[in-house]
Amino acid sequence: MAGSYDQAPDSAIKLENAAILVTKAEGETCERCWIVTPEVGKVEEHPTLCPRCAAVVKENY
């Protein structure tokens, strides 16, 4: 979430020169690389993998 320090929500941690807001990532966790992304399940043959891991599995296994 890019923006100015003054626009940071009240729930953000405000430091001297930065404001930090941590939120839950959107999507599912890839069973192979553990990256959380909405892309998990896009490859029909590997519904529990992200497209990058699905390509690696298809090419190497």
C-alpha positions as CSV (number, residue, x, y, z in Angstrom):
1,M,0.0,0.0,0.0
2,A,1.9,3.0,-1.2
3,G,1.1,6.4,0.1
4,S,2.3,9.2,2.3
5,Y,3.1,8.8,6.0
6,D,0.1,11.0,6.9
7,Q,-2.3,8.8,4.9
8,A,-1.3,5.7,6.8
9,P,-4.3,4.1,8.6
10,D,-4.5,4.3,12.4
11,S,-3.8,0.6,12.6
12,A,-0.3,1.0,11.0
13,I,2.8,1.0,13.1
14,K,4.2,4.5,12.7
15,L,8.0,5.0,13.0
16,E,10.0,8.1,12.6
17,N,10.1,8.1,8.8
18,A,7.8,5.2,7.9
19,A,4.5,3.6,8.5
20,I,4.0,-0.1,8.3
21,L,0.8,-2.0,7.8
22,V,0.8,-5.8,7.7
23,T,-2.1,-7.6,6.1
24,K,-2.8,-11.2,5.2
25,A,-1.8,-12.1,1.7
26,E,-4.6,-13.0,-0.8
27,G,-4.7,-16.4,-2.3
28,E,-3.7,-19.9,-1.4
29,T,-0.4,-21.5,-0.4
30,C,1.5,-23.4,-3.1
31,E,2.3,-26.9,-1.7
32,R,5.8,-26.9,-3.3
33,C,7.2,-23.4,-2.7
34,W,4.9,-22.1,0.0
35,I,4.3,-18.8,-1.7
36,V,0.8,-17.4,-1.1
37,T,-0.7,-16.3,-4.4
38,P,-4.1,-16.1,-6.1
39,E,-2.5,-18.1,-9.0
40,V,-2.5,-21.4,-7.1
41,G,-4.8,-23.8,-8.9
42,K,-4.7,-22.0,-12.3
43,V,-3.0,-25.1,-13.9
44,E,-5.6,-27.8,-14.0
45,E,-3.1,-30.7,-13.9
46,H,-1.6,-29.4,-10.6
47,P,-4.4,-27.7,-8.6
48,T,-2.3,-27.3,-5.5
49,L,0.6,-25.6,-7.1
50,C,1.4,-22.1,-8.5
51,P,2.0,-21.9,-12.2
52,R,5.8,-21.6,-11.7
53,C,6.0,-24.8,-9.7
54,A,3.5,-26.6,-12.0
55,A,5.8,-25.8,-14.9
56,V,8.9,-27.2,-13.0
57,V,7.0,-30.4,-12.0
58,K,5.7,-30.9,-15.6
59,E,9.2,-30.4,-17.0
60,N,11.2,-32.5,-14.5
61,Y,8.9,-35.2,-13.1
